[in-house]
Amino acid sequence: MRIGHGYDIHRLVPGRPLILGGVRFETDYGLEGHSDADCLTHAMCDALLGAAGLPDIGHFFPNTDESLRGIDSQLLLQRVIAELARRGWAPVNLDATVIAERPRLLARVPEMKARLAASTGLAIDAIGIKATTNEGVGDLGRGIAIAAHAVALLQRI
């Protein structure tokens, strides 16, 4: 068994879609980034890669690769799962915390869990997602960015 941790943060900008955990939120702002900028999914990818002792998501999917511009991060997550399987690893569970002042996430957590379960092959109850604010402190607290921390447990296949 192996444990990994991942973290990601993206600034909020006008005119971009807001995607978290593979779910689109109806807002007039979104996360800035090369892909769809889904910081929750990116943190989970890094946690999975780290647990396997592999480099981070930027190594496998660099922001200099134009073929990845705007890509759905669920596809990246699926590729991470395939890479882990190729190396003899399978996820046991994922747990994450999203730090955001806006939008409210609680009502959409079941959708996010279902989408992430579909991308990882995990059962819905093997994925934990919590949401919190940064209590007005720093860039996260001022609502100009969203961040996520994730942990993953892997087992040898």
C-alpha positions in Angstrom: 0.0 0.0 0.0 1.2 3.5 -0.7 -0.2 7.0 0.2 0.2 10.1 -1.9 -0.7 13.8 -1.5 -1.6 16.3 -4.1 -2.3 20.1 -4.2 -3.4 22.5 -6.9 -4.6 26.1 -7.1 -5.9 28.2 -9.9 -7.0 31.8 -10.1 -10.6 32.7 -10.9 -11.1 34.7 -14.1 -14.1 36.0 -15.9 -15.4 34.3 -19.0 -14.1 30.8 -18.3 -16.2 27.7 -17.4 -15.9 26.6 -13.8 -15.2 22.9 -13.6 -14.6 21.1 -10.3 -14.5 17.3 -10.0 -15.6 17.1 -13.6 -18.8 19.0 -12.9 -19.6 22.4 -14.6 -20.9 25.1 -12.3 -23.1 27.8 -13.8 -21.1 30.9 -13.1 -19.7 33.9 -15.0 -16.2 33.0 -13.9 -14.0 30.0 -14.0 -10.5 28.8 -13.3 -7.5 30.0 -15.4 -5.4 27.3 -16.8 -4.1 25.4 -19.9 -6.6 22.6 -19.5 -10.1 23.0 -18.1 -8.2 24.0 -14.9 -10.1 21.6 -12.6 -8.0 22.0 -9.5 -9.8 19.2 -7.6 -9.1 16.6 -10.3 -5.5 17.9 -10.7 -4.9 17.5 -7.0 -6.2 13.9 -7.2 -4.0 13.2 -10.2 -0.9 14.4 -8.2 -1.9 12.4 -5.2 -2.2 9.2 -7.3 1.1 9.9 -9.1 2.9 10.7 -5.9 1.7 7.5 -4.2 3.3 5.6 -7.1 6.5 7.5 -6.7 6.0 9.2 -10.1 6.5 12.8 -11.2 3.6 15.3 -11.0 0.8 16.0 -13.5 2.9 18.7 -15.2 5.5 16.1 -16.2 2.9 13.8 -17.9 0.7 16.6 -19.2 2.8 19.8 -19.7 1.1 23.2 -20.3 3.4 23.6 -23.3 1.6 20.8 -25.1 -1.0 22.5 -27.3 -2.9 19.2 -27.8 -3.9 19.5 -24.2 -5.3 23.0 -24.4 -8.8 23.0 -22.8 -8.8 19.3 -22.3 -11.3 17.7 -19.9 -9.3 16.9 -16.8 -11.3 13.7 -16.4 -9.4 12.4 -19.5 -6.2 13.3 -17.7 -7.3 11.4 -14.6 -8.2 8.4 -16.7 -4.7 8.5 -18.3 -3.2 8.6 -14.8 -5.2 5.5 -13.7 -4.1 3.7 -16.9 -0.4 4.7 -16.2 -0.7 3.4 -12.7 -2.2 0.1 -13.9 0.6 -0.3 -16.4 3.0 0.0 -13.5 1.1 -2.5 -11.3 -0.9 -0.1 -9.1 -4.6 0.4 -8.4 -6.4 3.1 -6.4 -8.1 2.1 -3.1 -9.6 5.4 -2.3 -9.3 9.2 -2.8 -10.1 12.0 -0.3 -10.0 15.7 -1.0 -10.8 19.1 0.4 -11.7 22.0 -1.9 -11.0 25.5 -0.5 -13.3 28.1 -2.1 -15.2 31.1 -1.0 -17.5 30.7 -3.9 -19.5 29.0 -5.3 -21.2 26.8 -2.7 -20.2 23.2 -3.4 -22.1 21.0 -1.0 -25.2 20.4 -3.2 -22.9 19.3 -6.1 -20.6 16.9 -4.2 -22.6 13.8 -5.1 -22.3 14.7 -8.8 -18.5 15.3 -8.4 -18.1 11.9 -6.6 -20.0 10.1 -9.4 -18.0 11.7 -12.1 -14.7 11.0 -10.3 -15.8 7.4 -9.6 -16.5 6.9 -13.3 -13.0 8.2 -14.2 -11.1 6.2 -11.7 -13.1 2.9 -11.6 -13.6 3.4 -7.8 -16.9 3.0 -6.0 -18.6 6.3 -5.1 -18.1 5.6 -1.4 -14.3 5.3 -2.0 -14.2 9.0 -2.9 -14.4 11.7 -0.2 -14.9 15.4 -1.0 -15.2 18.1 1.5 -15.5 21.8 0.9 -14.4 24.7 3.1 -13.6 28.4 2.9 -10.4 30.1 3.8 -12.3 32.4 6.3 -11.4 35.5 4.3 -7.7 35.0 4.7 -5.3 35.4 1.7 -6.1 35.1 -2.0 -8.3 32.1 -1.4 -10.2 34.0 1.3 -10.7 37.0 -1.0 -12.3 34.7 -3.5 -9.8 35.2 -6.3 -8.6 31.5 -6.4 -9.8 28.0 -5.6 -7.5 25.3 -4.3 -7.7 21.6 -3.5 -5.7 19.1 -1.4 -6.1 15.4 -2.1 -4.7 12.1 -0.7 -4.7 8.8 -2.4 -4.2 5.2 -1.3 -2.8 2.7 -3.8 -2.4 -1.0 -3.7 -0.3 -3.4 -5.8 -2.3 -5.2 -8.4 
